[in-house]
Amino acid sequence: MVKIMVGKILKTMRRKSNLSQEQIGKLIGYAKNTISQYENETRNADFDTIEKIANECGYKILFYNEETNDTLTTTNINREEI
């Protein structure tokens, strides 16, 4: 189920940014076919790819803890700490 949501989210971000699959592919260095595969769930995008697409579409990936109101993003955490 998560995989399905990732594809839908990628497609929604791209469409809301008025970008074609070809355009977003060129921006991040991937073929149109690869973007289509991510959006249609026939290929899994890794976190770095998801982040690149989000950034090019003007979105930021964040994780929010409702209990502590703490927010983590890829810009406020050192990945080597993980």
VEXBA-527319 format. One line per field, with one value per atom (N, C-alpha, C): residue number from 1; chain; atom name; x, y, z. Coordinates in pm, 1 decimal, always signed. Layout:
<atoms>
resi	c(NUM|...);
chain	c(A|...);
name	c(CA|...);
xx	c(X|...);
yy	c(Y|...);
zz	c(Z|...);
</atoms>
This chain:
<atoms>
resi	c(1|1|1|2|2|2|3|3|3|4|4|4|5|5|5|6|6|6|7|7|7|8|8|8|9|9|9|10|10|10|11|11|11|12|12|12|13|13|13|14|14|14|15|15|15|16|16|16|17|17|17|18|18|18|19|19|19|20|20|20|21|21|21|22|22|22|23|23|23|24|24|24|25|25|25|26|26|26|27|27|27|28|28|28|29|29|29|30|30|30|31|31|31|32|32|32|33|33|33|34|34|34|35|35|35|36|36|36|37|37|37|38|38|38|39|39|39|40|40|40|41|41|41|42|42|42|43|43|43|44|44|44|45|45|45|46|46|46|47|47|47|48|48|48|49|49|49|50|50|50|51|51|51|52|52|52|53|53|53|54|54|54|55|55|55|56|56|56|57|57|57|58|58|58|59|59|59|60|60|60|61|61|61|62|62|62|63|63|63|64|64|64|65|65|65|66|66|66|67|67|67|68|68|68|69|69|69|70|70|70|71|71|71|72|72|72|73|73|73|74|74|74|75|75|75|76|76|76|77|77|77|78|78|78|79|79|79|80|80|80|81|81|81|82|82|82);
chain	c(A|A|A|A|A|A|A|A|A|A|A|A|A|A|A|A|A|A|A|A|A|A|A|A|A|A|A|A|A|A|A|A|A|A|A|A|A|A|A|A|A|A|A|A|A|A|A|A|A|A|A|A|A|A|A|A|A|A|A|A|A|A|A|A|A|A|A|A|A|A|A|A|A|A|A|A|A|A|A|A|A|A|A|A|A|A|A|A|A|A|A|A|A|A|A|A|A|A|A|A|A|A|A|A|A|A|A|A|A|A|A|A|A|A|A|A|A|A|A|A|A|A|A|A|A|A|A|A|A|A|A|A|A|A|A|A|A|A|A|A|A|A|A|A|A|A|A|A|A|A|A|A|A|A|A|A|A|A|A|A|A|A|A|A|A|A|A|A|A|A|A|A|A|A|A|A|A|A|A|A|A|A|A|A|A|A|A|A|A|A|A|A|A|A|A|A|A|A|A|A|A|A|A|A|A|A|A|A|A|A|A|A|A|A|A|A|A|A|A|A|A|A|A|A|A|A|A|A|A|A|A|A|A|A|A|A|A|A|A|A|A|A|A|A|A|A);
name	c(N|CA|C|N|CA|C|N|CA|C|N|CA|C|N|CA|C|N|CA|C|N|CA|C|N|CA|C|N|CA|C|N|CA|C|N|CA|C|N|CA|C|N|CA|C|N|CA|C|N|CA|C|N|CA|C|N|CA|C|N|CA|C|N|CA|C|N|CA|C|N|CA|C|N|CA|C|N|CA|C|N|CA|C|N|CA|C|N|CA|C|N|CA|C|N|CA|C|N|CA|C|N|CA|C|N|CA|C|N|CA|C|N|CA|C|N|CA|C|N|CA|C|N|CA|C|N|CA|C|N|CA|C|N|CA|C|N|CA|C|N|CA|C|N|CA|C|N|CA|C|N|CA|C|N|CA|C|N|CA|C|N|CA|C|N|CA|C|N|CA|C|N|CA|C|N|CA|C|N|CA|C|N|CA|C|N|CA|C|N|CA|C|N|CA|C|N|CA|C|N|CA|C|N|CA|C|N|CA|C|N|CA|C|N|CA|C|N|CA|C|N|CA|C|N|CA|C|N|CA|C|N|CA|C|N|CA|C|N|CA|C|N|CA|C|N|CA|C|N|CA|C|N|CA|C|N|CA|C|N|CA|C|N|CA|C|N|CA|C|N|CA|C|N|CA|C|N|CA|C|N|CA|C|N|CA|C);
xx	c(+81.4|+0.0|+85.6|+195.5|+282.4|+337.9|+377.5|+432.4|+332.6|+206.1|+103.1|+92.4|+99.8|+89.2|+207.6|+325.6|+442.9|+425.4|+381.0|+359.1|+255.3|+147.0|+41.0|+91.1|+170.5|+225.1|+320.6|+407.3|+499.9|+424.2|+321.8|+242.4|+168.8|+112.4|+39.4|+132.6|+249.9|+345.3|+382.7|+411.1|+451.8|+340.8|+220.7|+107.6|+77.0|+80.1|+54.1|+161.1|+277.3|+386.4|+385.0|+281.4|+266.7|+387.9|+441.0|+555.7|+513.7|+566.8|+544.3|+644.2|+620.4|+716.6|+851.6|+849.5|+974.3|+1047.9|+974.9|+1037.6|+1100.1|+1025.6|+1081.2|+1197.1|+1187.4|+1297.3|+1424.7|+1413.0|+1530.0|+1588.9|+1501.9|+1549.3|+1630.8|+1594.4|+1666.2|+1757.6|+1761.6|+1854.5|+1804.6|+1673.2|+1615.5|+1530.8|+1513.5|+1429.9|+1281.8|+1202.8|+1057.3|+999.3|+1048.0|+1000.3|+1022.3|+1133.8|+1163.2|+1064.1|+1035.7|+938.9|+802.2|+764.0|+637.2|+632.6|+740.7|+745.8|+730.5|+793.1|+776.7|+631.1|+569.0|+432.2|+332.0|+361.5|+270.4|+303.5|+398.6|+431.8|+496.3|+554.6|+624.7|+772.8|+815.9|+954.4|+953.0|+1039.2|+1045.9|+1150.4|+1110.9|+1204.5|+1269.7|+1401.2|+1466.9|+1441.7|+1478.6|+1449.4|+1513.5|+1637.3|+1705.5|+1631.7|+1580.2|+1505.4|+1374.4|+1305.5|+1181.1|+1209.2|+1317.5|+1354.2|+1386.4|+1457.7|+1489.6|+1362.7|+1270.1|+1144.4|+1067.4|+1058.4|+988.0|+1049.4|+1180.5|+1248.0|+1223.8|+1231.5|+1209.0|+1064.7|+973.6|+832.8|+797.7|+896.3|+873.3|+823.5|+837.3|+793.8|+914.2|+890.4|+991.6|+937.9|+1022.7|+983.4|+1008.5|+907.0|+925.7|+853.4|+902.7|+844.4|+804.1|+678.1|+622.8|+577.6|+625.7|+585.4|+473.3|+353.8|+237.8|+246.6|+317.3|+327.7|+421.3|+532.1|+632.5|+633.9|+556.4|+556.4|+693.2|+775.6|+908.2|+897.2|+972.9|+973.9|+1115.8|+1130.9|+1259.7|+1248.5|+1349.9|+1357.7|+1497.9|+1517.0|+1649.8|+1749.3|+1701.6|+1794.3|+1827.7|+1749.7|+1781.0|+1831.0|+1867.5|+1924.0|+2045.4|+2147.5|+2268.2|+2246.8|+2251.2|+2222.5|+2322.4|+2441.5|+2538.9|+2499.5|+2410.9|+2365.5|+2275.7|+2216.4|+2116.4|+2183.0);
yy	c(-119.9|+0.0|+126.1|+127.5|+243.6|+271.5|+165.7|+180.6|+252.6|+215.9|+279.0|+426.9|+460.2|+599.9|+682.5|+625.4|+699.8|+737.8|+645.5|+674.6|+783.3|+775.4|+876.2|+1012.4|+1013.2|+1139.5|+1200.7|+1119.9|+1171.1|+1231.4|+1160.9|+1207.8|+1337.2|+1342.6|+1461.9|+1582.3|+1563.9|+1675.1|+1726.9|+1635.0|+1674.0|+1749.8|+1697.9|+1763.1|+1900.3|+1910.6|+2039.9|+2142.7|+2095.8|+2184.2|+2210.8|+2159.5|+2177.9|+2129.4|+2014.7|+1954.8|+1823.6|+1796.6|+1667.6|+1566.7|+1439.9|+1338.6|+1364.1|+1405.5|+1434.9|+1552.2|+1656.0|+1772.9|+1739.4|+1669.9|+1636.6|+1540.1|+1449.9|+1357.7|+1431.4|+1529.9|+1608.1|+1685.2|+1737.8|+1814.6|+1730.9|+1603.1|+1517.7|+1416.0|+1417.6|+1330.8|+1189.8|+1171.5|+1040.3|+1045.1|+930.8|+921.6|+933.4|+980.3|+989.6|+854.8|+749.0|+614.8|+576.9|+618.1|+588.7|+660.3|+787.2|+862.7|+795.4|+752.6|+683.2|+556.0|+482.2|+358.4|+387.8|+494.4|+532.6|+565.8|+645.1|+688.4|+574.2|+477.2|+364.8|+242.2|+255.8|+149.3|+26.5|+37.7|-76.9|-72.8|+34.3|+49.3|+132.1|+98.2|+170.3|+280.8|+399.7|+511.3|+507.6|+528.9|+535.7|+673.8|+689.0|+812.8|+933.5|+920.5|+1032.9|+1078.1|+984.0|+1017.9|+1087.4|+1036.0|+1098.9|+1241.8|+1260.0|+1393.2|+1487.2|+1437.3|+1519.8|+1565.1|+1472.3|+1507.3|+1609.0|+1584.0|+1677.0|+1816.2|+1823.5|+1953.7|+2026.9|+1955.7|+2019.1|+2066.9|+2004.3|+2043.2|+2146.7|+2186.8|+2288.1|+2233.5|+2103.8|+2040.4|+2002.0|+1989.7|+1944.7|+1821.1|+1721.9|+1601.8|+1627.4|+1601.3|+1618.7|+1509.7|+1486.3|+1388.4|+1463.2|+1451.0|+1526.6|+1432.3|+1458.3|+1380.3|+1455.8|+1399.3|+1465.8|+1477.6|+1386.3|+1389.7|+1498.8|+1519.7|+1617.5|+1744.1|+1745.8|+1857.0|+1877.6|+1775.0|+1780.9|+1752.4|+1826.9|+1807.2|+1778.2|+1672.4|+1639.2|+1653.3|+1712.3|+1722.8|+1679.1|+1666.5|+1628.1|+1742.1|+1860.6|+1972.8|+1997.3|+1939.7|+1964.8|+1841.2|+1738.1|+1619.4|+1575.1|+1532.1|+1483.8|+1337.0|+1302.5|+1164.1|+1064.1|+1108.3|+1016.0|+973.6|+1050.3|+1016.1|+893.0|+864.0|+756.5|+621.1);
zz	c(+0.0|+0.0|+0.0|+74.0|+76.9|-62.3|-131.3|-266.2|-357.0|-347.7|-429.0|-394.8|-271.0|-229.8|-281.0|-281.9|-328.5|-475.1|-557.0|-698.0|-718.1|-643.4|-653.3|-606.7|-501.5|-451.0|-553.0|-611.2|-712.2|-829.9|-875.3|-989.0|-953.9|-834.1|-791.2|-779.9|-720.6|-709.7|-848.4|-938.4|-1074.0|-1144.3|-1137.6|-1205.0|-1145.9|-1011.4|-946.8|-982.7|-1022.4|-1063.1|-1213.4|-1280.9|-1426.1|-1504.6|-1463.0|-1531.5|-1596.3|-1712.9|-1777.2|-1719.7|-1748.9|-1707.1|-1772.0|-1896.0|-1965.9|-1901.1|-1863.8|-1802.0|-1666.8|-1580.9|-1449.3|-1464.8|-1562.6|-1588.8|-1626.6|-1713.9|-1754.0|-1636.0|-1549.9|-1434.7|-1337.1|-1324.2|-1228.4|-1295.1|-1428.5|-1500.3|-1526.1|-1534.2|-1560.9|-1687.4|-1751.0|-1870.2|-1832.4|-1927.5|-1909.3|-1869.2|-1930.6|-1902.4|-1755.4|-1699.3|-1558.3|-1467.2|-1497.3|-1418.1|-1425.8|-1544.1|-1562.8|-1478.6|-1476.8|-1397.5|-1248.7|-1199.5|-1058.5|-1028.8|-1116.1|-1092.8|-1105.4|-1189.5|-1211.3|-1128.2|-1038.1|-942.8|-1003.9|-1121.3|-1178.3|-1145.7|-1080.4|-1036.5|-909.2|-814.5|-687.4|-692.9|-652.8|-642.4|-504.5|-499.4|-368.4|-307.0|-181.3|-109.4|-176.9|-221.4|-285.5|-411.6|-488.4|-608.6|-573.1|-473.3|-427.9|-382.7|-309.8|-262.5|-379.3|-480.1|-597.2|-667.7|-687.8|-753.9|-670.0|-540.3|-451.8|-459.6|-450.7|-453.7|-584.8|-696.0|-826.7|-842.0|-770.1|-775.2|-668.0|-588.7|-486.0|-353.7|-331.8|-207.3|-122.6|+7.1|+101.2|+172.0|+187.0|+260.9|+408.7|+489.6|+633.2|+709.1|+828.8|+919.2|+1045.1|+1080.5|+1193.0|+1303.3|+1426.0|+1542.3|+1612.9|+1610.1|+1669.2|+1821.0|+1885.1|+2031.4|+2079.7|+2006.6|+2051.1|+1966.3|+1858.7|+1761.7|+1697.6|+1700.2|+1640.7|+1491.5|+1412.4|+1268.4|+1222.2|+1144.0|+1084.8|+934.1|+874.4|+729.3|+687.5|+559.9|+512.0|+527.1|+557.7|+577.3|+723.9|+817.2|+958.2|+1032.3|+957.6|+1020.7|+938.5|+1008.5|+943.6|+910.0|+784.0|+744.1|+801.0|+834.4|+892.9|+1033.8|+1098.5|+1233.3|+1232.2|+1120.2|+1112.4|+1108.0);
</atoms>
